């Protein structure tokens, strides 16, 4: 009479959650800032702040990006750039 199987239901729910958490593809992980990697890293080396880079992107590239996004991107790419050489 009691057809409720908590273990089976929990296993099914966990499998559904795992299926939803598919790894992102390269294009989903790619940042819009990657297109300007060379310029951004050069300007960063010259001492430009995240706010200055935000202004440059808005004026020259017509791209609106939050300063915090630029700073996170720089941090990630500075580390990669330094580990290459």
C-alpha beads as a LAMMPS data file, in Angstrom:
LAMMPS data file: protein, C-alpha beads

85 atoms
84 bonds

1 atom types
1 bond types

-500.0 500.0 xlo xhi
-500.0 500.0 ylo yhi
-500.0 500.0 zlo zhi

Masses

1 110.0

Atoms # bond

1 1 1 0.000 0.000 0.000
2 1 1 2.863 2.354 0.734
3 1 1 4.514 2.967 -2.667
4 1 1 6.688 5.856 -1.503
5 1 1 10.411 5.052 -1.913
6 1 1 12.415 7.990 -0.614
7 1 1 15.748 6.540 -1.776
8 1 1 14.572 6.052 -5.342
9 1 1 13.010 9.513 -5.523
10 1 1 16.132 11.137 -4.038
11 1 1 18.330 9.318 -6.550
12 1 1 16.087 10.446 -9.400
13 1 1 16.130 14.075 -8.221
14 1 1 19.933 14.027 -7.865
15 1 1 20.307 12.611 -11.379
16 1 1 18.071 15.366 -12.762
17 1 1 20.150 18.021 -10.975
18 1 1 23.369 16.574 -12.351
19 1 1 21.907 16.601 -15.879
20 1 1 21.033 20.294 -15.534
21 1 1 24.580 21.178 -14.463
22 1 1 26.172 20.483 -17.814
23 1 1 29.640 21.930 -18.301
24 1 1 29.678 25.158 -20.223
25 1 1 30.995 25.213 -23.736
26 1 1 33.931 27.393 -24.748
27 1 1 31.641 30.047 -26.242
28 1 1 29.614 30.230 -23.028
29 1 1 32.779 30.778 -20.954
30 1 1 34.270 33.301 -23.359
31 1 1 34.187 36.923 -22.267
32 1 1 33.338 39.857 -24.508
33 1 1 36.570 41.381 -23.169
34 1 1 38.640 38.568 -24.710
35 1 1 38.322 40.336 -28.053
36 1 1 40.322 43.265 -26.614
37 1 1 42.799 41.203 -24.593
38 1 1 45.945 42.682 -26.116
39 1 1 44.819 46.285 -25.706
40 1 1 43.469 45.824 -22.189
41 1 1 46.603 44.098 -20.929
42 1 1 48.838 46.736 -22.526
43 1 1 46.820 49.570 -20.973
44 1 1 46.895 47.746 -17.632
45 1 1 50.699 47.474 -17.823
46 1 1 50.812 51.212 -18.474
47 1 1 48.993 51.765 -15.184
48 1 1 45.403 52.406 -16.274
49 1 1 42.755 51.703 -13.642
50 1 1 39.613 49.643 -14.144
51 1 1 37.583 52.850 -14.346
52 1 1 39.875 54.241 -17.052
53 1 1 39.584 50.995 -19.005
54 1 1 35.807 51.112 -18.613
55 1 1 35.802 54.639 -20.087
56 1 1 38.095 53.583 -22.947
57 1 1 35.868 50.622 -23.835
58 1 1 32.754 52.811 -23.792
59 1 1 34.260 55.601 -25.905
60 1 1 36.389 53.681 -28.404
61 1 1 34.663 50.303 -28.638
62 1 1 31.058 51.259 -27.763
63 1 1 31.080 48.525 -25.120
64 1 1 29.453 48.999 -21.718
65 1 1 31.001 46.791 -19.043
66 1 1 30.973 47.120 -15.263
67 1 1 34.265 48.092 -13.668
68 1 1 34.136 45.043 -11.398
69 1 1 33.863 42.810 -14.486
70 1 1 36.941 44.461 -15.990
71 1 1 38.858 44.049 -12.737
72 1 1 37.911 40.344 -12.478
73 1 1 38.868 39.812 -16.121
74 1 1 42.214 41.562 -15.585
75 1 1 42.958 39.515 -12.497
76 1 1 42.231 36.267 -14.328
77 1 1 44.214 37.234 -17.415
78 1 1 47.147 38.798 -15.552
79 1 1 47.644 35.510 -13.748
80 1 1 47.485 33.555 -17.010
81 1 1 49.763 36.042 -18.758
82 1 1 52.361 35.867 -15.960
83 1 1 52.265 32.052 -15.778
84 1 1 52.990 31.785 -19.528
85 1 1 56.386 33.456 -19.292

Bonds

1 1 1 2
2 1 2 3
3 1 3 4
4 1 4 5
5 1 5 6
6 1 6 7
7 1 7 8
8 1 8 9
9 1 9 10
10 1 10 11
11 1 11 12
12 1 12 13
13 1 13 14
14 1 14 15
15 1 15 16
16 1 16 17
17 1 17 18
18 1 18 19
19 1 19 20
20 1 20 21
21 1 21 22
22 1 22 23
23 1 23 24
24 1 24 25
25 1 25 26
26 1 26 27
27 1 27 28
28 1 28 29
29 1 29 30
30 1 30 31
31 1 31 32
32 1 32 33
33 1 33 34
34 1 34 35
35 1 35 36
36 1 36 37
37 1 37 38
38 1 38 39
39 1 39 40
40 1 40 41
41 1 41 42
42 1 42 43
43 1 43 44
44 1 44 45
45 1 45 46
46 1 46 47
47 1 47 48
48 1 48 49
49 1 49 50
50 1 50 51
51 1 51 52
52 1 52 53
53 1 53 54
54 1 54 55
55 1 55 56
56 1 56 57
57 1 57 58
58 1 58 59
59 1 59 60
60 1 60 61
61 1 61 62
62 1 62 63
63 1 63 64
64 1 64 65
65 1 65 66
66 1 66 67
67 1 67 68
68 1 68 69
69 1 69 70
70 1 70 71
71 1 71 72
72 1 72 73
73 1 73 74
74 1 74 75
75 1 75 76
76 1 76 77
77 1 77 78
78 1 78 79
79 1 79 80
80 1 80 81
81 1 81 82
82 1 82 83
83 1 83 84
84 1 84 85
